[in-house]
Amino acid sequence: MSSVYACPLSHQLISLCGADKLSYLHGQITQDINKLTSSNYLWTGHCSAKGKLWGVFQLFSYQDNYYLAGSKAEIEKSLAELKKYAVFANVDISTSSKRLIGLIGNDLSAVLAQLDINFKSDTSACDFTHGKALKLANNRVLLMVDSQFDMPDDVSTLDNEAPWQQASMLAGEPQLSIEAIGEYVPQMVNLHAIGGISFKKGCYTGQETVARMKYLGKNKRAMYIVSGQSEGILSEPDLETQLGENWRRAGKLIAQSFNEQTNKLIGLVVLPNDTDVTQVLRAKHIPQVELSILPLPYSLEDE
């Protein structure tokens, strides 16, 4: 991919403002919000009291607001839960009307210069004329933009977000489908491996379960990346693995994306963390769809 492509994203934003926004959000999420600056973004999770994830988000600040960026399903669930107790604090929580656009390409430097986006060597976020830019990788930048933003003419705008979503999944960035919300503890989707859990901050909702998983070695599952040829998105998330002559349940896809140009399906699946990564998985309801496990781009070992 030598050109630069813009992917209008279906992902959405939660906005938080008000005098108590830091203390309120700090008590709700897995991340230490005191680490947040105007020049970085942080991964974070939002859990139920039982420590099960309602969503995985990119957390960043812009002007006087905090923002959480995530899938539509995650945003809807977390917004409802965050607002439950907001009446007791000076904080306003709502969905944002700002748009999210993914920039993807081998060399983004010229386009970023056109947009006056300047990342310093030690920063992962910066403000620019029409919003905020997050540097997820050298070849991927997430833009939050206002209604006046126009993409430069030499950037090709795609009509679907599959290239962006598949690149995100190949980077091992977790996200939850609507069926996966409320099903997994943060470590089961590798949130600790991308720096999305603080084990030194104060109390937050679900902390007891998350800490127990770490310090008592209770977690027996992890998120893996899978890839294969398909005719479309799988309507059911269940995957199977072969055991001798038989096939048995392996795990469920928590996210998937299908590229119509290549007929390639990329997905994220939660499996036992001692899974043999050389095995082939198949879709339970469409056995002809076989999926291979791809290497994770990071280590799952605890610090």
N, C-alpha and C positions, 0 to 999 in steps of 0.2 A: 504494500500500500504506500506508494510514493506521494500521492496527492494528499491533501487535507480534506477531511469530510466532517460535516456538521450533522449531528443526529439530534433532532428535537426529541426530548425524552418524556415518557409518561410519568416518570418519577415526580414527586410533589414535595412541598416544603411546609413545615410547621414553623411559625414565627413566635418568639417569646420576647416581650418587652415589659418594662416596669421595674421599680426599685428593687423588688425581691426576686428578679428573674434568676440571678446566680444561685442564691440559697435554695430557691424552690427546685430548679432543675437539678442542682447538685444532689438533692435527696431522692431523685427519681431515676438516675441513670448510672451505668456501670463505670463511667469515665470520671476522672477528677477534673472538673470544669475549671479549676484554678490554673490548669496548664494551658488553657485556651488563650491565644493572643489574636491580634488582627492579622498576623502573618503566618498562621498555621490553621490546619483543620485536624480534627480528631475523630477516630472511629468510636462509636459508643453503642450500647444496647439499652433497651428499656424493657424492664421485666415486670412480671406479676409478683405478688407477695410470695408465691411458691418458687420464684426464680426462673420462670419460663418466659422466653422472649416474646414480646409483642412486636418488636422491630429492631433492626440494625440500621444505624444512621451515620452519615457524615455530619459532624457538628462543627459549625463555624460561626463567626460573628461578622456583622456588617452594620456599620453606623451604630445605632443604639439597640440593635436586636441580636438575639441568638437565633440560629436557624438549624433545623434538623432536616436533612434531605434523605428520602427513602422511597420505596415503592408505594404505589397508591394504597395497597392493602395495609401496609405497615403504618403509613401516615394516618389513615382513617382510624385504625385501632388505637394507636398511641395518642392521637389527638383526644379521643373520647376519654381515655384513662387519665391523661395529664390534666384535663379540665375538671375532673371530679373534685379535686381538692383545691383548685386554684382560687376559689372564693375566699379562702382563708389567708391569702397572700396578695400583696400588691404586684400582680403579674397578669398580663393579658396574653392569652394563648389562642392562636388562630391559624388557619391555613393561609399561605401567602399566595398572592396573584402573580408573583414573579415567575418567569419561565426558567427551566433548566435545559441546557443544550450541551451535548457532549462533543468536544473536538477530538478527532482521532487522526493520526498520521505519523509517518516516520520522522518528519521534520516539521515541527510546529513553529519554529522560531520566527519565520517571516510573518505568519498570521498573527502571532502574539504581538509582534512589534507594531503591526498595523492597528491593533486594538489597544495599544499602549499598555499592555500587560507585561510587567517586569518582575519575574521571580528572581529573588536573590538566591545565592547558593545554599543558604541554610533555611529557606522558607518554603512552605507548601501552599500558601494562599496569599492573595493580594487583591486590593481594591482596584477597580479601574472605572472609567467614565460611566459605564452603564451597569455596574454591579460588582460582582465578586467572582474571582477565578480560583479554582482549586487544582493544584497539580497532583494528580493521582499517580502518574508515571510520566516518563519522558515523552511517551507517545499519546498520552490521554490527559486532557484538561477539561474539567467540569465548569461550565459557566452558569451563574445565576444572573439573569438579565432583566432589565425593566422593559416597558412597552415601547420605548423609543429605540431599542437596539436593532441594528441591521448588520447582518453578516457581510463581510467583504465579498466582492463579486467573484474572486478567484477561489472561493471555498465552495465545494459541492455539497449542497444540502440534500441529504437522503430522505426518502419517504418512509423509512422505518428505522427502528433503533437496534435491530439485531446485531450489527457489527459492534456497537458500543456495549451492549449487554453481554455479548459473547467474550469480548476482551476483558470485561469486568470479572466474569466467571473464571476465565483462564488465569486471572490474577489471584484467584482464591478469595474474592471479596464477597462475603455472605450477604444474601438477601432472602426474604421469606415470602413465599406465595401465601395466599389467603388460607390454604389448608394447613400450612406449617406454623401459623401464628399460634402462640401459646403451647407449643409442643416441645420446645428444646431449651435446655440450659445454655447460656452463652458459650461455654467451652465446647459444646457439641457442634457448634458451627464455626469453630476456630477463632472466635472473637479475641481470645487472649493472644493468639499468634500474630495478629495485626495491631496489637497495642490498644485494643478497645476495652480492656478491663483494668481498673486500678484496684490493687489489693491493699493499698495504704490509705485510701480516703476514708472518710467517716461513713456512717450508715446510709444506706439507700435501699429502696424497695427490692427485695429478693436477694439481698447481700448474703444472708446466712447460707442459702443453698449454693451460691456461687463460691463462697469461701470454703464450704465443705468439700465441694468438688476438687478444689485445688489442694487443700492441706490434708485431706483424708484419702486422696486418690480415688474418689468415687466415680469419676467420669470414665466411662467405657466406650464412648462413641466420639466420632470425629466427622468432619465434612470433607468429602472428596469431590474432585472434578471428574466428570464423565463426558465422553464424546462418541458420536456414532452417526450413521446415516439413517434418515427417517423420512417420512412423507409429511411430517408436520409435528406440531406440539403434541405430546402425549396427553390424552384426556384423563388418564389415571396415573398417579405418581409411583405406584408400587413397582419395585424392581426385584428380580430373582437372581440367585446364583446357583451354579450346579454343584451338587454334592453326590459324587458317584453317578448312579444312573438317574438320580432324581434332581429336581429343582426345588429350592426352598427360598423363603422370603429373605431378602437381603436388607432392604431399607427403602426409604421413600425420597423421591426428588423434592427438594425444598424450593427449587427455582429451575427454570429451563428457558432456553431461547432457541428459535429455529431460524436458520438463514435460508430463504427461498432460492437464492442464487446457487448455493452449494449443496442444498439438501442436508446440511449438517446441523445436528442437534447437540448443543452443549448444555450440560446441566450440573447442578450441585446436589449431592445426595449425602445423607447422614448414614454412616455404616459403623459397625464395630471398629474400634481404633486399632485392632490387630488384624485388620483385613489384608489378605494377600492381594497386593495391587496388580498382580499379573492376571488375575481371574477376569473373565468376561461376564458382564451382567446382561440381562435381557429384560425388556418390558413384560410384566406379567400378562397384560391383556393383549399385547401384540408381540408374541415371542420372536418374530422375525427381526425385530429391532434390537440389535446388540450394541452394547455400550462398553467401551474400554475405559479403564481408570487412568487418568493422566497424572503426572507428577505435580505435587503441590509446590508452589514457588517459595515456600517458607517452611521453617521447622515447627513441629507441634510440641517440641520439648519445652517443659517449663523452665523459666529462668533459674 
